[in-house]
Amino acid sequence: MRQSLLHLPIKRSPWAFQGSRLARISAARSYASESSPNPEVYDVVVVGGGPVGLTLAAALGAARTTNNLKVALIEGMNLGPTRDWNPKPEYFANRIVSLIPSTVRLLKEIGTWKHIRQDRVQSYDGMQVWDGMTGSRVEFDWNKLWGGKDSQTDTTIAHMVENIHLSHGLLKSIDELALKPTMIDKTKVEKIEYGKMTNELDMRDWPIVTLSTGQKLAARLLIGADGGNSPVRTFAGIESRGWDYDRHSMVATFRIEDDSLFPKFAYQRFLPSGPVAILPLPGNFANLAWSTTPEKVAHLKSLAPEDFVAMVNAAFRLSYTDIDYLHNLKSGVAEETKWRESVTKYPEPPQIPVRITEVLEGTRASFPLKMKHADKYVGERLALVGDAAHTIHPMAGQGLNSGIGDVYSLVKHLADGINHGQDIGSSFTLEPYQAERYLPNNALLGFVDKLHTLYGFETGPLVPLRSLGVEIINKDWFGLKRFLMSQAAKS
């Protein structure tokens, strides 16, 4: 069981670092602030103000061993609209994150979850996943496996939250910190280079970040939370290896038919061109994540709203041959789908999602899919977290959860380094973070990538074999289903 970041022990070290070195750093901070040509000195500089970067800033300020560090966060976008976010009751954004229980526990520890409006969070404890070619299905239902709502086991698989909602809550919790980080938004990183020797401090191995405003920041530790095209990773000379999937993910938000008679489940159907998923939101709302070819995504975005709705309903009801044909129609999809559904036998809810009735205006969007993994997560006074370190296919919903798992691990090892009198930018402090996170992340990337490849086959011997595997999992032989579900709830 994870130890709470808020209660990591504080140890007084007899090592010299705790005295003379900190005194020199403190003097350098004062000197830098008084003399403009010199960079301002920070203990930690975080590049990237997305959910992972904000979680890192909040966690550093909340953990009692690291809450006295001087921290700066740099973000190119304007954080003001996110801080002032005030959503319309009948509208949900199209970018949704699936937060597993361990991620929610960390958000509670750092004071963020109390700022998350529960009327805009949808928890679910079941999934229906099936093969779009053979119909073989696995049902993940924690209530059935662990004794229902009256059992002592938490049956929640995940909590659906809008990205902007999570970032809003993180900013609110950062605003409550006793020692607030310096938040620098609407500002880009122009250059990163190593520093020089000064009378106050030897900064020859310190990253110096030059901003678009001309401001310079010196970092005892520079952390890249700046996405798949990370400038911090580029500065460190760390290679990121992987490939593009030649697939795009189509997202949208819908109104759905009244589903009060059915449980709130997530639904995912694996089609040869990519998986299509419907994820539950509060009330009669749901979110779409459809991974398919760029050409088919362009077609989906071009359809009239009623044809697009019909196309998504068909994706869970018709054969892949029918769906492929519908992708060639520029109009009249609703009429064609209605006829094809009338002559097709398909399951009823809750084995498939209830019908979508309307797509919310302005919520159709798409983005390319990649799998990338950095050769390493740490360098000279440098660490990578989240997409800067690893980018994963979204089919498993683990991208952000893995990034927040990185944050937990990094803060824990920084605290351990401080407790042992180590420099927070040294390899002695940072290497344990890489050792803890690299292999689990690599295993997750490999599993999801192979799953994507496996379900890309329309014909051949692998099709019946994968269906057999799904049936074995669904019957919970050897406790496989329980094992997979328990692993899915961990970061």
Beta strands, then each sheet from edge to edge (+ up, - down):
strand 1: 40-47
strand 2: 71-74
strand 3: 96-99
strand 4: 122-124
strand 5: 126-131
strand 6: 137-141
strand 7: 158-162
strand 8: 182-184
strand 9: 189-194
strand 10: 207-211
strand 11: 216-224
strand 12: 240-256
strand 13: 266-271
strand 14: 274-281
strand 15: 285-292
strand 16: 356-359
strand 17: 365-374
strand 18: 378-379
strand 19: 382-384
strand 20: 390-391
sheet 1: 8+ 2+ 1+ 11+ 10- 9+
sheet 2: 8+ 2+ 1+ 11+ 19+ 18-
sheet 3: 3+ 7- 4+
sheet 4: 6+ 5- 13- 14+ 15- 12+ 16-
sheet 5: 6+ 5- 13- 14+ 15- 12+ 17- 20+
end
